[in-house]
Amino acid sequence: MTEKTEKTPARRAKPRGTYHHGDLRRAVLDAATALIRERGSEAFTLREAARLVGVDHAAVYRHFEDKRALLAVVAEEGFVAIAGRIRDEMAGLPETSVLERLKALASAYVGFALDNPAHFRVMLGPRLNEDGRFPSLESAIEGAVTLLLDEVRRGRRLGLLRDARTRDMAMTVWTAAHGYASLALLGRIKHGDSVRAAAYLEVVVAPVLAGLQR
């Protein structure tokens, strides 16, 4: 699954006349993502998304049972995409370079958030799968989290990280990256361009990672 960009605001979307099988689902997801980016996940409806792509809202329900089902797909796509970005960032780094790999992981996390704020807010917003309706979403979440857990486990095996609980150390890294991403999206951190954002992130994360070292 390729990462979606979210640069097109909802008002620029053009209604389309007809859809082949599968096209409407994708068009509604893209319209919803644009609306979420502008207003937040609570402030749009399936009816609005249908109107944005030029179809009757009843057609949308053939693809999404309700709004939560649509948001679950947005979140699932986001977790799959962020996992892919993390793998790309860490590709080529030696497995023994645990701290560099964790820095790359944090950078990928923040970069994804800044490039895809709508997906990010849905992914890390209110839980969508409390009732177990969306098992594929849960699998996507687990796949992304496992990447972080595996890096921490490797660091412990190599004797490079503290002899502490793997999940606790992973949560420390996640909290640092997530906090940075959230503050940047709120404008509390003036990140400028992606290069400056990555440079400052390294400054912020460095003492966190140093605290995890043996």
N, C-alpha and C positions, 0 to 999 in steps of 0.2 A: 504494500500500500504506500503510495507516495504522499508526501507531506503536502497539505493544502496551504496556500497562502491566503491571507485575509485582507488584501489591500483594497478591494473594491467595496465601497460603501453600499448600503442597501438601496439608496435612491437611484443608483446607476443601473441596477438590474433591469433587464428588458424582458417584458412578457413574451412568451413564446406560444405559437399557435398550437402545435401538436407535439406529442411525445411518443417515441417508440418505447417498447418495453424496457424498463430500467432507467430511462432518462429522467422521468418525473421524480423518482426518488432522489437522484443525485441533485437535481435542480432545487428541490425543496430543502435538502440539507444545506446547499450553498446559500440559499436565501435565508434560512434560519441562522446560519453562522454570521451572515452580514448583519442581521437584526440584533443578534446577541452582542456583536462587537459594538454596535451603536447604543444599545439600550440595556443590555444585561439579559440574563436568561429568564428572569421573572417577568420581563416587560414585553414579551411578544407572544403571539398566538399562532396556532397552526393555520387559522383563517388568514392571518396577515401574510404568512409565508406563501400560502396558496395564491393569494391575490398578487403577490410580488412576481410570481412566475406565470401568472395569467391563466390559472385554472380554477374551477370550482373547488371549494374546500372539501367537498365530499370525496374528491379524487385522492386527496392526501391520505385519507384514512384507509385506503387500500394498501398503503405502504407503511403507515405508522398508526398503531392502535390509539395512541394518545401522545400528548406533548412529551411526557416522560420517556416514552419509547424513542422519540426522535432525539432527545437530549442524550439518551444512553448510547445511540449510534455516534453522535458527535464526540462524546467522551471516549468511546472505544477507538474511534479513528485517531484521536489525539494521543492515547496511550501507545498505540501501535507506532505512530509517527515519532513520538519522543524516544521510544526504545530504539528505533532505527537511527535516529540522530545520535543517540549516545554511542551506539556501536560504531558509527562512522567517525565520531570524534576520537574514540579510543583505538581505532584501527591503526596498526603500525607501532603502537607503543608497546614496549616489552612488558610481558606479564609480571616481571619483577619490579617494574616501576610503578608501584602501587599508588604512591602519592600523586604522581603525574596523571595516572589513569583516573583517580578520584577528582582531580582538578578538571580534567577533560569532561568527566561525567557532569560535574556541576556546571561547567560552561555550556554544555549541550542543553541541560535543563533550562538554564536561564535564557539561552538563545532561542529555544523553542517558545518559551513563554512570551518573549518580546515580539517574536515574529507571528505568533498565533494566539493573541490574547483571548479571543472568543473561545477557542478550544480549551485553553488553559483554565479559564474561569469555570467552564462546565466540568472539566476533569476534576478540579480540586474544590468544587463547590459542594452543596449538599449531596449526600450519598444518594445515588439513584437505584442501587440494587439491594436495598435493605430487605426486600421480600423475595430475593432470588429470581426475579423475572428475567434478568439479563446475564446468563452465565458467560456469554462470550465477552461481555464487558469485564467481568471478574477475571477472566483468563488474561485479558490484555493488561489489566492493572498488575496482576501477578508477574507477568512477563517483564514489565518495566521495573518493578521493585526488585525482582530477582537479580537484575544486572547489578544493582547497588550492593545487595547482600553478598553476591559472589565476589565482588571486589574486596569487600571487607574480610570475608572468609579467607581469601587468598593472602591478604596482608597479615592475618593472624598466623596462618600456616607458615609463612616465610619469616615470622618473628619480627615483622616490621611495624606492627600495630600492637597496641596494648592488649593485655590478656583480660579483655572485658567482654561483655555480651555482644555478639555480632549485631543483633537488632538494635541495641542501644547506640552503638557507634554509627550504624547506618542511618539511624534517625537523626543523629547529630549532623551528619553531612547533608541530609535531605532538608533539615530545618534551616541550615545556613543558606543553601541554594534557593529554597522556597521563599525564605524571608527576603532575600535580595530581589528575586523576581517580583514578588508582590509589591515591595516598596518602589521598585522601578516602574511598574505598571501604574501605580498610584501617583507617580511623579515626585515621590519623596526622595528618590535618588535620580539625579539628572544624568542619565546614562549617555546622552548624546547619540553617537553612532555605535554600531555593534562592536567595533574595535575597542573603543573606549570602555564600553560596558564590560567586555571580557577582561580588559586590563585591570579595571577596578575590582571586578569580582575576585580576581586572583589575590589582590591585596586583602580583601575581606575574608576569603576562605583560608588563606595561608595559616593564620594562627589557630583556626579550628583544626586543620589537619595536623599541625604541629602538636596539638594537645592529644591527638589520637596515637601519636608515635610512641613506641616503647621507650 
